[in-house]
C-alpha cells in the first residue's frame, strides 16, 4: 500500500503541471484565459484544505502571518508557472521549479543549522551542471529559450521557494502542528488575489472556457491536495524520507518530461534531456 501511495504521489506531482499546459493549449486564442485558470485552481485548493481543516479546527494566531506569506508566494508561483509553460518547455519549467530545493538547502544551512555533507555538495554541483546543459543557448531556433520564459520561470521559482521555506519554518516553530490551519488560511488571500487578477483581466467568453476546459484547474487542484495528503501519510509510515521525497520529486519530473513529449510534442536537444536527467539526480541528492 505504501509503495502504491508513493507511485501515485510521483504521478500526481508531474500531472499537475501537465493539466496547466493542457489548459493553455486548449485556450491559446482566448484572451486572459490564465486568470480564470488560476482562480479556479485556488478555489479548488481552498475547498480541499477547508475540508481537511474541519477535521481538527486548531487555531494559533501566530500562524496567520505565515499563512499570509504563503498565500502571496503561492499565487506568485502558480500564476508565473502557467505563463512560463506558455512561453517555454514544460519539462524544463518543471525541473526549474523543483530546483527550489537549492535555495531551501542553503537557507537551512544558514538559519536551521542544517549540516552540509558530501551528498549535499554533490547535489549542488549537479544542479549547476544541469542548468548549464539545459539553459545554454545555441543559435538553433529549436533550442532558443525566450526572455519571457526566463522571466516567468524565475519569479515562479522564487515563489515556490518561499512556499517551501515558510511551510517548513512554521512546522518547525510550532512542532509540526497547525499544518491544516496554515494551508487553509493561506488559500483565503490566495483566492482573493486570484479574484482581483481575474477582475482586472476578465476572460473572453468565460462560460465557453468553463465548459470546454474548466475541469483542468479543478483536476490540478485536486491532485495537488492528494499529493500533499499522500506525502503526509507516507511520512507517518515505515518508508524512509530519503526514499519518499526524492522519488516524489524525480518521479514527477519524469512524468512531466514524458507527457510533454507525448502531448505537446516538445523538442529538446539531447543535451537538454541529459540536463533534465542530471537535474533529477541532483534533486534526489538534495532531498535525502
N, C-alpha and C positions, 0 to 999 in steps of 0.2 A: 504493500500500500504506500509506504514512504517513497519508494522509487517511482511509483506512478505519479505521486504528487510532485516529485522533483522533475520528472519529464514534462508534466503539464505546466509547471512554473516556467521552464525554459521556453516552451512553445508560446505561452501567453506573453512572456517578455518580448519575444520577437514580433508577435502578431499585432501588438498594439500600434506600432509604427506603420505596419502594413495597412491597417484599416484607415489610418490618416491619409496615406498616399492614394489609396483607392478612392477616397472621397475627393481628393484633389483631381484625380484623373476623370472622375465622373462629372465634375463641375468645373472643368477647365475654362469654359466660356462664361461662367456665371460670375458676375462682379460681386466681390466681398463675401463669397461663399464661406471662406475660412472663419469669419466672425460667427456664423451660425454653428459651424462645427465645434468651435471652442466653447460656445455657450452650452450646447447640448452635452458635450463631454463633461464639463464642470458640473452641470446639474445632475448627470448620471452618477458621478463620483460622490457628490454631496448626498444624494439619496442613499447610496450604498453605505457610506460612513455613518449616516444618520441611523440606519438600522443597527449597525454594529455598536454605536454609542448608546442606543437604548438598552443594550444588554448589560451595561454597568453604570451608566449615568454618573461617573466620577466627575468631580469638578475641583480645579485648583486655579485660582485667579492668575497666578504667575505663568501658567501655560498659555494664556491668551496672547501674550506678546510673541511667543514662539509661533503660535497659530497664524498671527497676522503676517509675520515674516515669511512663513512657509507658503501662505496663500499668494503673496506677491511673487515669490520665486517660482511657484508652480505655474502661475499664469504666464510669466515671462518664458518659462521653459516650453510649455505646450504650444503657445502661440508662435514662437520663433522656430520651433522644430517643424511645425507644419509648413511654414514658409520656406524653411531650408530644404525640405524634401520636394517642394515645388520647383526650386531653382537648382537642385543638385541631386546626386545619387542617394538613394535611400540607405544602401548598405553602409556607405561612408558616414552618413548622418548618424546612423545608429551606433557605429563604432565610436565616433567623437563623443556622443552623449555618454557612453559607458566609460569614457576616459575621465569622467568626473572623479573617479577613484584616485586619480593623480593628486588633485588638489586636496581631497579628503585625507589621503595618506600623509601629505606634507603638513596639513592642518593638525592632524593627530600627533605628529612628531613634536609640533610646537606647543599645542595647547592641551593635549590629552596625555602627554608623556608616553606616547607610543614608542616602542623600541624599533630601531632600524636594524635590519639584518641583511644578509646576503640575498635572501629571496626578494625582499622589497627593493633593494638596489637593482637586482636583475630585472624586476618588473618595470621599474622606472626607465632603465636603459632600453628595454624593448619597446616601451611607449614612444621614445624618441625615434627609434628605428622605424616603427610602424608609421609615424607621422611623416617622416621623410619619404618613405615609399609611397604612401597614399597621396600626399599633397604636392609632391614635386611636379612642377609644371613643365610640360614639353610644348612644342609648337603645334603638335597634332590637335586638331579641333575636337576630336573624340575624347581626349583626356582633359580638355580645358574645364577648369572649375571656375564658376563665375564669382565675381566680387560679392554679389548679393548672397550667394550660398555661404561664403566665408563670414559675412556679417551676421546673418541669421543664426548660423550654427554656433558661432562664438557666444552670442547672447544666450542661446538655449543651453549651451554647455555650462555657463556660469549660473544660470537659473537652476539647472538640475543639481549643480554642486551645492548651491545654497540650501536646496531642499534636504539633501543628504546630511549636511553639517547641522542644520537646525534640528532635524529629527533625532539624530544621534546625540546631540548635546542635551536636548530635552529629556531623552530617555536616561542618559547618564545622571543628570541632575536630579531627576525625580525617581530614580531607582526602578526604571522600566515600568513606571505606572503612567496612567493618563494618556496612553497612546491613541486610543479611540477619540478621546476628547480633543487632542491635538489636531487630528485629521479632520474631524467634523467641523470644528470652529475655523480651521484653516480654509475649508472649502466654501464657507459663507462669504468672506471677502473675495475669494476667487470667482465665485459665481457673479457677485456684484460687479467686479471689474470686467468680466467677460460680457455681462449685460450692457455695460457702458460702451464697450468697444463695438458691440452689435448695434446699439442705438446710433453710434457715431457713424458706422458704416453698414447700414442695413442691406440685406441681401435682396437682389432682384428675384422676384417670384419665389418667395420663401416656401410656399405650400408645395410647389413643384419640386424644390430641392428636398424638402422633408419626405415627400412620397417616394422619390427616386433613390435617395441615399442618406436619409436621416438616421437609418439604423447603424451606419458605420460608427459615428461617435458614441452611440449608446453601447455598441459592442465593445469598442475600445475602452470605455469607462468600466464596463463590467469585467473585462479581462484584467484591467489594472487592479480592481478590487480583489478578484480571485487570486491574482499573483501575490498581493500583499498577504492575503489570508493563508495561502499555501506556504509561503515562506515562514510565517509565524508558527504554523502547525509543524513544519519541518524542524524549526529551531527548537521546539519543545520535544522532539522525538529523538531517536537513537542516532541519527545520521550526524556526522561531524560538520561544523560550519565550514571547514576547509573543503568540504565536498559540495555543500549546498550552494554557497554564494558564487564560487567560480563556475559551477555547472549552469546555474541560472543565467549568469551574465554571458558566458561564452556560448551557451546553447541559444540564447536569444539572438546573439549576433549571427550565428549560423543559420537560424530560421529566417531572419531578415534578409541575409545575403542570398540564400537560395530562392526565396519567394520574390525578391527584387528582380532576379534574372527571369524567372518563370512568368511573373505577372506583368512586369514593367519593361522587360527586355533591356535591362541596364547593361551597358557595355563598359566594363572596367578593364584596364590593361592587366596583363599577367602580373606585372609589378605591383599594381594596386591590390589585386586579390591576395598576393603574398603578404602585402602590408596588413590587410584585414586579418589574415591568419596569425601574423605576428602580434597584432593588437589583441586578438583573443587570448593568446598565451600570456601576454602582459597583464591583462585583466584578471586572469586566473591566478597569477602570482601575487598581484596586489590584493586579491580577495582573501588570500589564505591568512 
